[in-house]
């Protein structure tokens, strides 16, 4: 049982890191895109 809980926690942490990385990447891209778009 503990193995399943630890594995589920590991998968959850990995998924959370991927979601956070994707969100930060998208936020950075959106910030650069909109700053360049408004400068023109």
BAMARLUM-293850 format. One line per field, with one value per residue (C-alpha): residue number from 1; residue in one letter; x, z, y. Coordinates in steps of 0.001 Angstrom, whole numbers, plus 500000, padded with zeros to 6 digits. Layout:
BEGIN
pos <- (NUM	...)
code <- (A	...)
xx <- (X	...)
zz <- (Z	...)
yy <- (Y	...)
This chain:
BEGIN
pos <- (1	2	3	4	5	6	7	8	9	10	11	12	13	14	15	16	17	18	19	20	21	22	23	24	25	26	27	28	29	30	31	32	33	34	35	36	37	38	39	40)
code <- (X	X	X	X	X	X	X	X	X	X	X	X	X	X	X	X	X	X	X	X	X	X	X	X	X	X	X	X	X	X	X	X	X	X	X	X	X	X	X	X)
xx <- (500000	502747	504414	501239	500889	504536	504277	501066	502769	505756	503515	501565	504725	506039	502739	502659	506197	505266	502154	504090	506876	504356	502502	505711	506866	503521	503466	506987	506128	502903	504757	507442	504890	502628	505533	506839	503340	502645	506053	505246)
zz <- (500000	500888	497521	495718	497817	497235	493514	493292	495167	492820	489769	491283	491975	488473	486915	489086	488012	484349	484751	486586	483972	481131	482844	483462	479885	478486	480791	479703	476026	476391	478192	475497	472698	474066	474908	471359	469928	471868	470943	467234)
yy <- (500000	502458	501846	502822	505976	506952	506271	508278	511132	510979	511064	513958	515941	515259	516289	519421	520353	519877	522035	524767	524700	524891	527761	529717	529080	530245	533291	534270	533768	535779	538600	538838	538527	541256	543599	543295	543666	546871	548377	548260)
